[in-house]
Amino acid sequence: MANITVLGSGMVGRAMALDLAKKHRVTAADISEDALQRLAAVNSGIRTTVADLRQESEIKKLVSDADVVVGSVPGFMGFEMMRQVIDAGKNIVDISFYPENPFALDALARQRNVIAIMDMGVAPGISNLLLGYHHKQHKVLSFECLVGGLPAERRYPFEYKAPFSAIDVIEEYLRPARFVVNGKQVVKPALSDPELIDFPGIGTLEAFNSDGLRSLVETIPVADMIERTLRYPGHIALMRAFREAGFFSKEDLLVSGVKLEPIDCTSKLLFEQWRLGDHEEEFTVMRLRIVVGHDGGTKTLEYFLLDRFDKATATSSMARTTGYTCTAGVELILEGKYNRPGISPPEFIGEDEACVQFVMNYLRERGVKYQFTESDSNPG
Amino acid sequence: MANITVLGSGMVGRAMALDLAKKHRVTAADISEDALQRLAAVNSGIRTTVADLRQESEIKKLVSDADVVVGSVPGFMGFEMMRQVIDAGKNIVDISFYPENPFALDALARQRNVIAIMDMGVAPGISNLLLGYHHKQHKVLSFECLVGGLPAERRYPFEYKAPFSAIDVIEEYLRPARFVVNGKQVVKPALSDPELIDFPGIGTLEAFNSDGLRSLVETIPVADMIERTLRYPGHIALMRAFREAGFFSKEDLLVSGVKLEPIDCTSKLLFEQWRLGDHEEEFTVMRLRIVVGHDGGTKTLEYFLLDRFDKATATSSMARTTGYTCTAGVELILEGKYNRPGISPPEFIGEDEACVQFVMNYLRERGVKYQFTESDSNPG
């Protein structure tokens, strides 16, 4: 039994605290007393602390007796939080998905002899882990990741609910997408190259370029790599219209005598539209295609995930698929299975087959099941 | 040669002043000195006066020597302007299209012995005139008016340019549409019942219910009457999404600590998107279908208008089709052809065949040509 501090108790943080509390002493911290009370109501063994995690002193205090820290704060707070945890000499597994470069903390982490696993969710997360695994095993020729979290009920006009804040989703629709074509980094606008793709059990979704490769662009030398996000058909067209018409603009606009950034008005309205209810059914879908060299030819390895809201525990699929990957990372550290000091993106963990099997088993035990198939790329 | 005062010198007011100045002494008034200077640059014979037409004293002064006044101010100023002109004992032909009920001014107009023609544009305007005409001649069974003003160049994402302010267009997308079915008034939401319809010379457009029958609902007892507005396909879906997501809302929203109505932010952004350039080619399309009893059966009378931007004079189609109908109304009064005191919607003028022919000839001379066809409704 170890001491774990979970920083941030939102939808995913909450699921992680409950998962870890089955075996460990868990402290959950959040600025929202309400979120913490609802957590304690489910498991009174979890210690809860109301804390403003933007305060350096708060974090140092909260992690002082932790064996491993879990980071699940909003993206804009993530980097600074992680820096402080590392500086305090504490191991951390993080899913805050902050925009800064985590490797900027690598030297500090190695100096403090800290294991710091970043982006340990679904995508980024499992996608990196599995690419790292196959990159170690084979000659990987190309990598494609399609991923989306969507509500079961498709409601006009957006057919979308955000498991995190609307502004973070809009940022995804603004940030140019980086991917790798023929060994060269390529940048395209977000929401570009929409494509309709059928998925078993779901129907037709629409994929668009998103900036999701993150560390892979630097760590894995594969000639063709792309990540694309999935939505119900039509959502992308609508979001492009909003963007092109200036509704996501960050330039000051004078409205009724007041200066404001249109994106602030837009995200406020979309926040209402996109709020995911506590008991609202949603699912996570991911399809990885990894083409590898094989016997002088090639074969395609495919991982497919379709994970649904868990009605029994009212745990969202997004929380399960992201959160349990992260808690699997916590166990890897606690059980001494992964011990590389410094910043580790999941592809580093993927180099160790035992670690990969541990994580996939850990997820399977919690009902998060990846289907693996392989086929010759050019059969016949 | 008569004295005419044109109140409001926007796109349409300007075209009317220039048309009337060929025969008459014209005074053009507007709050924009720039608009007036550009008008005087084309015809220095037009007297221009910068004036705030929301000031009662200004209007009284401006119309004091007028034989007929032309009203072409923004909708929100229209009713009060018209009241003042009538109160001053001056005849008026108006295209301000204000939301208030013009018949509220009928008693005053009759008392002052004033001829006050309202809504003398295309639709409302010619549509009313022609329905009034056929209603006098035949038993009219149904009336359908499809009308739109559109840019020649279809630009993503709206494929629309507004010949008047964005806020007035948005109001059209909000105001419930009233029409008549089976002798009963029916109300449906704006933008409802989208339908794709092909037009010769244009291609496929999309029609939606709009609140354009106006006076006809009260004045003409026809069992089935509807007006629908035309846009390029897709525009309606986009506008419905904006509306349903709250972007046209007039309820206060707290954005970055400031209270504002989302519609104000939206109309500011759309104003930029929808601004019709001075030399931007656009067209007006209208299709009227009037089904009348005939020989125990029925026949369908159709009027079709496709009028384009006039490159030679850089006069927009919207200004030509709306403005020249209004100036035809001015001539009707000046030539003593129409002299009914009180408020007259165009359907009243339509009862007089000579007036209808005068107006249609007047338009034809200016290149605005309605094609008339008639056919048995159930041929064979």
Interface residues (C-beta under 8 A of the other chain):
Chain A: Y156 P157 F158 L238 R240 A241 E244 A245 G246 F247 S249 L253 L254 V255 S256 V258 L260 E261 P262 D264 C265 T266 K268 L269 L270 E272 Q273
Chain B: Y156 P157 F158 L238 R240 A241 E244 A245 G246 F247 S249 L253 L254 V255 S256 V258 L260 E261 P262 D264 C265 T266 K268 L269 L270 E272 Q273
